[in-house]
Amino acid sequence: MKSKLPNQTEDEMQALKRMRNVFQGLLLLAPAVGISWIFGVIIIFCDWKIMEYIYVILNSMQGFFVWLSQCVFSNEVRQAFKKKFASRITQESNTTTVRSVTHNTGRIVVEDM
């Protein structure tokens, strides 16, 4: 999707990107959710404790898999975090510069943060 397809508007390209992101999330979540419920069905028919433990562990990890698919693997979220922290780092470096200049001149300056 790097190059623009012929006869595609910007809105259509954005819609295609959103559909691609949803599809990627589904590809990650479907096995994670499906495998845990397969173990859920297995524990109905066999009385093995290990299957119960596997089922509980996989079910408890579903929230983690959702977080991975929707946050960590999402380019949109990563770019937003980079933008947020890049501006914060720039602000902190400017504040540090002001503090060092204030310290070197010996004047007391009240700074708002």
Rosetta constraint file for C-alpha pairs under 8 A:
AtomPair CA 1 CA 17 HARMONIC 7.76 0.50
AtomPair CA 4 CA 8 HARMONIC 7.04 0.50
AtomPair CA 4 CA 13 HARMONIC 7.61 0.50
AtomPair CA 8 CA 12 HARMONIC 5.99 0.50
AtomPair CA 8 CA 13 HARMONIC 6.50 0.50
AtomPair CA 9 CA 13 HARMONIC 6.31 0.50
AtomPair CA 10 CA 14 HARMONIC 6.22 0.50
AtomPair CA 11 CA 15 HARMONIC 6.20 0.50
AtomPair CA 12 CA 16 HARMONIC 6.20 0.50
AtomPair CA 13 CA 17 HARMONIC 6.25 0.50
AtomPair CA 14 CA 18 HARMONIC 6.23 0.50
AtomPair CA 15 CA 19 HARMONIC 6.20 0.50
AtomPair CA 16 CA 20 HARMONIC 6.13 0.50
AtomPair CA 17 CA 21 HARMONIC 6.22 0.50
AtomPair CA 18 CA 22 HARMONIC 6.23 0.50
AtomPair CA 19 CA 23 HARMONIC 6.11 0.50
AtomPair CA 20 CA 24 HARMONIC 6.18 0.50
AtomPair CA 21 CA 25 HARMONIC 6.26 0.50
AtomPair CA 21 CA 74 HARMONIC 7.35 0.50
AtomPair CA 22 CA 26 HARMONIC 6.22 0.50
AtomPair CA 23 CA 27 HARMONIC 6.19 0.50
AtomPair CA 24 CA 28 HARMONIC 6.49 0.50
AtomPair CA 24 CA 69 HARMONIC 7.79 0.50
AtomPair CA 25 CA 29 HARMONIC 6.08 0.50
AtomPair CA 25 CA 69 HARMONIC 5.23 0.50
AtomPair CA 25 CA 70 HARMONIC 6.62 0.50
AtomPair CA 26 CA 30 HARMONIC 5.61 0.50
AtomPair CA 27 CA 31 HARMONIC 7.15 0.50
AtomPair CA 28 CA 32 HARMONIC 6.74 0.50
AtomPair CA 28 CA 65 HARMONIC 7.64 0.50
AtomPair CA 28 CA 69 HARMONIC 6.47 0.50
AtomPair CA 29 CA 33 HARMONIC 6.00 0.50
AtomPair CA 29 CA 65 HARMONIC 6.61 0.50
AtomPair CA 29 CA 66 HARMONIC 6.70 0.50
AtomPair CA 29 CA 69 HARMONIC 7.23 0.50
AtomPair CA 30 CA 34 HARMONIC 5.71 0.50
AtomPair CA 31 CA 35 HARMONIC 5.67 0.50
AtomPair CA 32 CA 36 HARMONIC 6.57 0.50
AtomPair CA 32 CA 58 HARMONIC 7.64 0.50
AtomPair CA 32 CA 62 HARMONIC 6.75 0.50
AtomPair CA 32 CA 65 HARMONIC 7.03 0.50
AtomPair CA 33 CA 37 HARMONIC 6.52 0.50
AtomPair CA 33 CA 59 HARMONIC 7.56 0.50
AtomPair CA 33 CA 62 HARMONIC 6.59 0.50
AtomPair CA 34 CA 38 HARMONIC 6.19 0.50
AtomPair CA 35 CA 39 HARMONIC 6.51 0.50
AtomPair CA 35 CA 58 HARMONIC 7.83 0.50
AtomPair CA 36 CA 40 HARMONIC 6.39 0.50
AtomPair CA 36 CA 54 HARMONIC 7.89 0.50
AtomPair CA 36 CA 55 HARMONIC 5.56 0.50
AtomPair CA 36 CA 58 HARMONIC 5.24 0.50
AtomPair CA 36 CA 59 HARMONIC 5.84 0.50
AtomPair CA 37 CA 41 HARMONIC 6.27 0.50
AtomPair CA 37 CA 55 HARMONIC 7.38 0.50
AtomPair CA 38 CA 42 HARMONIC 6.27 0.50
AtomPair CA 39 CA 43 HARMONIC 6.24 0.50
AtomPair CA 39 CA 51 HARMONIC 6.45 0.50
AtomPair CA 39 CA 52 HARMONIC 7.64 0.50
AtomPair CA 39 CA 54 HARMONIC 7.20 0.50
AtomPair CA 39 CA 55 HARMONIC 5.36 0.50
AtomPair CA 40 CA 44 HARMONIC 6.88 0.50
AtomPair CA 40 CA 52 HARMONIC 7.60 0.50
AtomPair CA 40 CA 55 HARMONIC 5.89 0.50
AtomPair CA 41 CA 45 HARMONIC 7.12 0.50
AtomPair CA 42 CA 46 HARMONIC 6.25 0.50
AtomPair CA 42 CA 51 HARMONIC 7.38 0.50
AtomPair CA 43 CA 47 HARMONIC 6.22 0.50
AtomPair CA 43 CA 48 HARMONIC 7.00 0.50
AtomPair CA 43 CA 51 HARMONIC 6.02 0.50
AtomPair CA 43 CA 52 HARMONIC 6.19 0.50
AtomPair CA 48 CA 52 HARMONIC 6.92 0.50
AtomPair CA 49 CA 53 HARMONIC 6.37 0.50
AtomPair CA 50 CA 54 HARMONIC 6.16 0.50
AtomPair CA 51 CA 55 HARMONIC 6.05 0.50
AtomPair CA 52 CA 56 HARMONIC 6.21 0.50
AtomPair CA 53 CA 57 HARMONIC 6.11 0.50
AtomPair CA 54 CA 58 HARMONIC 6.06 0.50
AtomPair CA 55 CA 59 HARMONIC 6.05 0.50
AtomPair CA 56 CA 60 HARMONIC 6.06 0.50
AtomPair CA 57 CA 61 HARMONIC 6.26 0.50
AtomPair CA 58 CA 62 HARMONIC 6.60 0.50
AtomPair CA 61 CA 65 HARMONIC 6.34 0.50
AtomPair CA 62 CA 66 HARMONIC 6.24 0.50
AtomPair CA 63 CA 67 HARMONIC 6.20 0.50
AtomPair CA 64 CA 68 HARMONIC 6.15 0.50
AtomPair CA 65 CA 69 HARMONIC 6.13 0.50
AtomPair CA 66 CA 70 HARMONIC 5.94 0.50
AtomPair CA 67 CA 71 HARMONIC 5.46 0.50
AtomPair CA 67 CA 72 HARMONIC 6.88 0.50
AtomPair CA 68 CA 72 HARMONIC 4.82 0.50
AtomPair CA 68 CA 73 HARMONIC 6.04 0.50
AtomPair CA 69 CA 73 HARMONIC 5.27 0.50
AtomPair CA 69 CA 74 HARMONIC 6.80 0.50
AtomPair CA 70 CA 74 HARMONIC 5.76 0.50
AtomPair CA 71 CA 77 HARMONIC 5.85 0.50
AtomPair CA 71 CA 78 HARMONIC 7.40 0.50
AtomPair CA 72 CA 77 HARMONIC 7.43 0.50
AtomPair CA 72 CA 78 HARMONIC 6.98 0.50
AtomPair CA 73 CA 78 HARMONIC 7.95 0.50
AtomPair CA 74 CA 78 HARMONIC 6.34 0.50
AtomPair CA 75 CA 79 HARMONIC 6.06 0.50
AtomPair CA 76 CA 80 HARMONIC 6.29 0.50
AtomPair CA 77 CA 81 HARMONIC 6.26 0.50
AtomPair CA 78 CA 82 HARMONIC 6.18 0.50
AtomPair CA 79 CA 83 HARMONIC 6.11 0.50
AtomPair CA 80 CA 84 HARMONIC 6.10 0.50
AtomPair CA 81 CA 85 HARMONIC 6.02 0.50
AtomPair CA 82 CA 86 HARMONIC 5.78 0.50
AtomPair CA 83 CA 87 HARMONIC 6.28 0.50
AtomPair CA 84 CA 88 HARMONIC 6.34 0.50
AtomPair CA 85 CA 89 HARMONIC 6.00 0.50
AtomPair CA 86 CA 90 HARMONIC 6.22 0.50
AtomPair CA 87 CA 91 HARMONIC 6.19 0.50
AtomPair CA 88 CA 92 HARMONIC 6.16 0.50
AtomPair CA 89 CA 93 HARMONIC 6.14 0.50
AtomPair CA 90 CA 94 HARMONIC 6.26 0.50
AtomPair CA 91 CA 95 HARMONIC 6.20 0.50
AtomPair CA 92 CA 96 HARMONIC 6.11 0.50
AtomPair CA 93 CA 97 HARMONIC 6.20 0.50
AtomPair CA 94 CA 98 HARMONIC 6.30 0.50
AtomPair CA 95 CA 99 HARMONIC 6.17 0.50
AtomPair CA 96 CA 100 HARMONIC 6.18 0.50
AtomPair CA 97 CA 101 HARMONIC 6.22 0.50
AtomPair CA 98 CA 102 HARMONIC 6.09 0.50
AtomPair CA 99 CA 103 HARMONIC 6.04 0.50
AtomPair CA 100 CA 104 HARMONIC 6.13 0.50
AtomPair CA 101 CA 105 HARMONIC 6.27 0.50
AtomPair CA 102 CA 106 HARMONIC 6.28 0.50
AtomPair CA 102 CA 107 HARMONIC 5.98 0.50
AtomPair CA 102 CA 108 HARMONIC 6.92 0.50
AtomPair CA 102 CA 109 HARMONIC 6.85 0.50
AtomPair CA 103 CA 107 HARMONIC 7.05 0.50
